[in-house]
Amino acid sequence: MFDAADPSPQYELAWPRELFMAEAAALPEPSHPNWLEDAELLLEEAFIFNAPKDDLRTTQWYELPPGLLKDRSSASPQKVARAFVAHLVDSADKLPERSARRPYWSVRSAAQPTSTPPDANDRIQQLHREWTQLVDDLQDRGYLDWFAPRGCAARPASSPAVEVLAAEIEQRLRVDGLWPLRHQDWDSDTFYGLIEVVHDLVARPRHRDQHAFDGCSGHYSNFARIPAQVLYRRDVDRLLDRYGVGLRLAGGGEDMGRLVRAAGDDRDELVEQALQTPNPSDRNAVRHAIALFRSRGVDREIKRSAVLALHRVLEDRRPLIKTELMRKDEGALFQIANEFDLRHSGERQRPDYEDAYLDWIFWWYLATLELTDRIVASQVDRS
């Protein structure tokens, strides 16, 4: 049984904590006949070990903390199970969350190998292999079944899932023969295209029916795309980061679910925060600017357009910037856009600046925008 005061390692989350709480809130009404099965599937997926799923059915009323049940002694198993899930959600901030742990001593202290490291092609093949395993696992758990349901002898599908997926991927990428996945055949463009297509095809099943015969692997329903895509982006980003690809799947904005260049530092978090700027019109402009800046074919003119899109947002916030940030001369923030051939082209503008300057001003403007968001939020909190 879970103890919030001393959480067991058996209750380690496989999912981000916020996603577990959101999916628990999405469970059906307590009176729904599928509530217990859906809660069991949730705990099976959200935690690394089976202890939460097992405890869901075996926990007794007297093991629950006081206050979760009004009449503890006469509580039905269903009410106890619901109280158990509520207890996990209420204690979510205390649940251990899976993180990348440092290797054990023997690995850390081992001598560095003297042999020639694997060549680039071997690393690419290993990356392709691991991503294929990730997708295979998702399909095994029903994450592609909303689009291509798999049947069994007792309940056959209308069309074989392999044919449905093969046709859809061919239609999207204009390349045939990509499904089933054969990682040894891909060039980089095909591989990255497949990563993006799978992002658009995954959906988490919140319900599973399973026969006890004919080797049925399960029939899934009640699909939700957002939680599946959150998990997929997290796992793919970790994989790409481990192999030093320098790309990540965008988690928001115009290019959500598309591979973008990763800064590899705190600027990636700055982008995610800026994408949530509260004002709807500002949000559209910021998302467009970010999509331009991190697009695959970005060049000097595209970066210039991205900087100007942010400049227009900051112009609207000029009174706030003058009051809260640059009381003596807020014009310094905007002067560069006028003097360095960003807004205008003329004799007074300087066109002779390096592309790195555009990178610098983009990040400066984005950080200023995020800072003004926080200032406004704090003013609202004080009012």
N, C-alpha and C positions, 0 to 999 in steps of 0.2 A: 504494500500500500504506500502511496506517495506521501511523504512527510515534507511539508513546505519548509519546516525549520531545519531539516537536514536532508536535502534532496539526494536521492540515490543516483549513482551513475547509470542505473538501468532506465532512468527517465531522461536521458540525453536526447535533445531535439535534433532531428535530421533536417528540419525545415527552419527558416527564419521564424523567430518568435511571433512577429506580427502576422505572418501568414497563417500560422497555426490558430491564432486567436480569431482571425477573420473567417477561416473555414469552419471553426467551431460555431461561430455566430450564424453561419449559413446552413447549419444542420436543420432538418425539417422540424416542424412543431413537435413538442413532446408527445402529443397524442398520435402522431403519425405512425402507422404500423412498421415503417422501415427505419424508425429512429435508431434503434439499437444496432442494426446492421451497418447503417451509414456512419454512426459514431465509431464502430469497431474499425471500419475501413479507414477513417480519418486517423485514428491512433496508430494503426498499422503503418501508415505512410509517414506521419509527422514525426515519429520517434524512431530512433535507430534500433532499439531492442523491443522485444515482445511484451515486456512487463506491463506497460500501460494498457495494451489491448487485453492481456490476460486478466489484469486487475479489474477491468471494466465489468466483467461478468462475475467475478468472484468476491469482490469487496462486500463486506457486510455493513449494515447500518451503523453498528457500534464502532467501526473503524474510521468513520468520517468525523471531521472536526465538528464540534457543537455549533448549532446555528444553521447548518446547511439543510436540515430537514426539520419541519415543524413537529411531526409526530414520528420520532425515530423508531420506536418499537414496532409500529404497525406499517412501516414503509414497505412498499412492494419492491421487488428486484429492479423494476423499470425505474422507479423513483430514485433508488439508490444509485443506479448507473448514471442517471441524469445529474444527480448531485456530485458524483465523482468527476464527471467532465467539467461541471461548473467550478469545482475545486481546482482542477488543473488550469483552467482559464484564469481564475482569480489569482493563482499563484504563478502565472506565466513568467513574471519577471525573475523568479527564483529557479526556473527550469534551466539546467545546464544546456548550452547551445554548442553544437558541434563546431569546432574550429580547427585550423591547421596546427597540429602540435609539432614541436621540434622532434627530430629523430632521437632515438634512444642513444645512450652513451656509446655503445659499441659502434654505431654508425657514425656518430659525430667525431669520434676519436680515431676512426680508421684512417690509415695512410691514404693519401691521394693516389689514385691509380696512375701508373706510369704509361699504360698503353694508350694508343691513339684513341681519342674520343670518337663516338659514333659520328659518321658523316651526316651532313644535312639531310640527305635523302632518307636515311634510317630514322631520323627524328620526325620527319614529315610523315613517314609511314606509320610510326608509332602514334602520332597525333591522330591520324585518320582512324587507326584501329580503336583507340580509346573513345573517340567520338561515336564510332559505329556501335560500340558496346553500350554507350549511354543511350543511344536511340533504341537499340534492341530492348534495353531495360524499360524504357518508357512504353514501348509497344506491349511488352509483357504485362505491364500494369494498366493497360487499357487507355493510354493517353492519346492513341491515334484512332481509337474505335469510334469516336463520334463521326469521323470522316470515312473510315474504312472498317466497319464492324467485322469482327471475326465470328464465325459460327462454330457449331459443334455438330455431332451426329444427330443429336436430339433437336437442335434448333439451327439449321444451316443458314448462312448468310445469303442474301440475294445475289451477290457477286463476290468472288474471292477477293479478300483484302489486298493481296499482293497485286492483283490486276488493277484495282481501283487506285492504289498509291502509285503504281508505275505510270498509269495514264495521267494522273494529276501532276506528278513531278515533271513528266515530259512536256506537258502543256505549259507549265510555269517557267521551266528553264530552257525549253526548246532543245532538249537533249534526250535521246531515248536510252533505254537500258540502264537507268540509274537505280532502279529498285527491282529486286532486293539489293541492299547496299553492298558494293564490292569495292572496298577502300583502296585496293591496289591499282585501280584503274583511273583515279582522279588526277586532274591537274588542279592548280590552286583555285582557278576561277570556278571550276565545277564544285570543289569542296566547299568554298565559302558560300556559293549559291545554295547548296544543300543545307548548310547550317541555317540560312535565313528562311528557306522554305519550311523546314521542320518547325521552326519557331511559330510560323503562321498556322501550322496544322495541329499542334498539340492542344489538348484540353483535358482537364482533370475530371475523371468520373467520380461523382459523389455517391454513387450507388452501384452495387455489384450483386448479381444473381449468379448462383453456381450450382450445377447439378452434381450429384454424388455418383455419377456414372458416366461412361463414355469418355473419360479423360477430359471433361469440360474445364477449360481454363478460366471461365467466367464470362458473363454477359454484362456489359457496363452501360450505365445510363446517367442522366442528370449531369451533363457535362458543364464545366466552367473553364473558360479559356484563360482568364487573367491569372489565377493561381498557377496553372501549368506553365504559362509563359514566364512568370516570375522565377519559378524553380529552374526552368530550362536555361534562362539567361544566366542565372547564378552559376550553374554547373558548367556551361559552355565557357563563361568568362574565366572561371578557375582553370579550366583546361587550357585555354589559349594563353593565359598568363603563365602557366607552368612551362609552356614551350616557348615563351618569349616572342609571341607572334606580333604583339603591339596593336592588337585589335580587340574590340569588345562589342557585345550586342547592346545597342542603345536601349535604355530602359524607359525612355520617354521622349516626347517631342515628335516632330514630323517624321523622323527616321527611326522610330521605335521598332525594335526587332531587326534592324539592319546593322551590319558590321560597320563600325566607325573606328577611327584612329583613337587609341587610348593614350592619355598623357602619362599614365603609370604612377601618378602621385595624387596629392590632395586636390588637384584641379579636376579630376574625374568626379569627386564628390561635390565640388563647386558647381559643376555643370548640372548634376542632378538636383541640387537645391535651387539653382536659377530657373530650371524648367518649371518649378512649382510657383513662380511669382504670382501673387494673388489676382492682380488685375487682368481680366480676360484679354483685353486688347494688347496689353504689354506681354502677356504670356504667348500670344500668337507671334508677336514680333521676335521675342526671345527664342522661341522654338525654331523659327525660321533662320535666325542668325546662327544658332548652334548647328542646325542641319547643314547650312552652307559651309561653316568653318571646318566641320569634321567630315565633309563629303569625300568620296573616294578620289574624284578628279579635281580636288581643290587647287587653285592657282592664285596668283597675286590679285587678280580682279575679283575672284570669288571671296577671298579674305577681306578685301576692301569693302565689298558689299555687306559682309557680316559685321564689320566694325561700324559701318554707317547705320545699320539696323539697330545696334545697341545704342549708338549715339542719339538717335531719335527718341528712344525710350528715356535716356538720361536727361535730355533736354526738357522733357515734361516734368522731370523731378528736380529741376534746377533750384527752385525755391527751397525745397527740403535740403538739398546738398549745401546750399549757401548757409542755411540756418544751423544745420547739425554737424557738417563736416568741414567746410572750408569758409569760415566766417570772413576772412580777409579778402579772398579772391577766388570765388568758385570758378571763374573763367579759365583758370589754368587747366582744368579738366577738359574743357572744350576747345581750348586754343589749338591743340595739336590737330584736331580734325579740320581746322580752317587753314592751317599753315603748311600742312604736309600733303597737299594734293589728295585729300580724302573726300571732302565735300565739294570742292571746286577745283577747276584747273585754270590757272592763269599765271601771270608774271610773278605774282607775289607768293604763289604756292611752290613748295619744294617737292619735286618728283624724285629726287635722288636719295631715296632711303631704302634700306635693305628689307627683304621680306620679313626678317625676324622682328622688325619694328612693328609690323602688323600683328604678329603673334603677341607681342608685349602689350600693345594697346587693347587688343581683344580681351585678354585676360584681365587687364586693369579695369576695363569697362564692365566686364562680367562680375568681377569681385565688388565693384562699387554698386552695381545694381542689387546684388544679393545683400550687401550691407544696408542699403536703403530699405530693402524689404524687412530686415530685422528691426530697423529703427521704427518703421511704421507699426510693426507688430507690437513692439514694446510700448508705443504711445497708446495703442488701443487697449493694451492690458492695464495701463495706468488710469485710463479714463473710466 
